[in-house]
Amino acid sequence: MLGILATIFTVFVMLEHLYILYMEMFAWETRGKAFFAQAMPAIIAICLSLVA
């Protein structure tokens, strides 16, 4: 039972990390800015200069 629970939690964390990876790499110009702007408003300007 504990092994199944650990596997489910591991898969959940993996999917969460893949979603964040997708937002940062592929959807930055569309949905990524809106998603990360709420969490880090001061970082957006720095990130845009690094991306360009």
Protein Blocks (a to p, Z undefined) as FASTA:
>chain_A
ZZmmmmmmmmmmmmmmmmmmmmmmmmmmmmmmmmmmmmmmmlmmmmmmmmZZ
